[in-house]
């Protein structure tokens, strides 16, 4: 799967995240899909950081990432790791 394939279905992934947890959805809905190397999906929050505080709320970040990973697996049938810039 290529990055463009993920981009094409990203709204479906976000809809699946929203069904599980609205806060997780809020954490990722403004992320830009920056890169995918076949295993690691890199999300870019640099534009968001210009407008507000960063998304680096570590205590809950791992839970949010797990929900996103599960949604990606469910919708796209691929297993990924998440990286953020």
N, C-alpha and C positions, 0 to 999 in steps of 0.2 A: 504494500500500500504506500502511496506517495502522499506528501503533505497536502497537495491539492485535493486528493480524495477525502482526507480528513476535513479540510475546509468546507468541501461541498456538503458534508453531513454534520457539521459542527452544531447547527441549531438543533438537530435531533439529539445529539449528545447532551446539550444543555437542557433540553426538555426533559430528558431522562434524569439528569441531576436534580432538576427542580421538583420532580415527582418524589424524590427521596428527601431532599433538604434544601429549603429556600436560601438559607445562609450560605451553603456551599455554592449554590447557583450564583448568588451575589458576588461571591469571591472570584468566580471565573468568567462571568458573562462579558466582561470588558477586556479579557486577555486577547492578545493577538497571537495567532499560531505562527511562531517564528521559524521552527525547524523540526524535521522528523528524520531521524537517521535509520529508521526501521525498527528501532527499539525505544529511543528516548524522544519524547515529544517535548519541545521547548516552548514555553509560554512566555510572552513578552508583556510586561506590565509597565514599561517605561513611560508611555503616554499618561497612564493613570497616575503615576508618581508625580508628574508635573502639576496635577490638579488637586491632589489630596495627599493624605498620609499613605505610606506604603502598605502593601498587602501582607506584610511579614508579621503576622500574628501567630507565631510559632506553636503555641499550645494547641491550637485547633487546626493548624494548617495540614498536619498529617491526615486528620480525619477527612477534611475537605478533599484532599488529593485522592484518598482511597475511594470516596464516592465518585469522583471524576473518572478514575481508572476503571471502576466497575461499570460506569455508564459507557465508556469507550468500548470495553469488552463486550457489553451487551449489544450496542448499536453497530459497531464496526467489526466485531469478531476478531480483534487484535489485542495483544497484551502489550502495554507500554509502561514506561517509567516516566515520571514528570520532572522536568527541569524548569526553573524559572529564572528569567533575567529581568 
